[in-house]
Amino acid sequence: MENIFNANIRHIKMKQDCFKISIAAGLGDTIYLRTQLDQLIPKYNEIKVSFCKEIIRTHYGTNVEEYYSFIKEFGKLFFSDPPYTLTDE
């Protein structure tokens, strides 16, 4: 009986704790990224997503905070359901 139990344990795939990514902050980038990250759900318990302010600053200059607020609200539509977490990191 012990051998059968040990053999079954080897076939269990353990999930890793967390996958973190900071992304470019375009609308299309966000939608595309969600489709790609969905493939990681079986492998990770948590997927943390943040928007990169440096990229926003490069493309939007003086309107950084305004656009960042907009894209973060947009991101909540895609990254608010588990295992996703939207962060400011």
QUIUR-V677431 format. One record per helix or strand. SS is the DSSP state (a for helix, b for strand). FROM is the first residue (numbers start at 1). TO is the last residue. If there is no record, write none. Layout:
<<SS;FROM;TO> <SS;FROM;TO>>
This chain:
<<a;2;9> <b;16;23> <a;27;40> <b;44;51> <a;53;78> <b;84;87>>
